[in-house]
Amino acid sequence: MLAVLEFFDYVIIAIIVSAFGASAAAVFSAQDKARIARLDAKVDLLLKHAGIEFDPQSTLPEDVRQALGQDDEG
């Protein structure tokens, strides 16, 4: 049995979605982003010190890598 949503139902859905959206935006504050950036830099230094090369684009298909390379040139 399908029910028809009324205006009040849409209002409640909008309130729920906006509440979850606001909480998701608050998950990563500026301090958290800075902390993640520092951790990323430390991992990069550890990989460099261990002699491990990490290419984040190595798992991308060739056509995607070429498209990314064209964006850098243009």
CORBELUR-V528744 format. One line per field, one symbol per residue. ss: DSSP state (2 for helix, 1 for strand, 0 for the rest). phi: phi as a letter, one per 40 degrees, with the letter a starting at -180 (. if undefined). burial: b if it has 9 or more other C-alpha atoms within 8 Angstrom, else e. A space follows every 10 residues. Layout:
ss=???
phi=???
burial=???
//
This chain:
ss=0000002222 2222222222 2222200002 2222222222 2222222222 0000000000 0222222222 2220
phi=.cbcccdccc cccccccccc cccccccbcc cccccccccc cccccccccc gccbbccccc cccccccccc cccc
burial=eeeeeeeeeb eeeeeeeeee eeeeeeebee eebeeeeeee eeeeeebbee eeeeeeeeee eeeebeeeee eeee
//
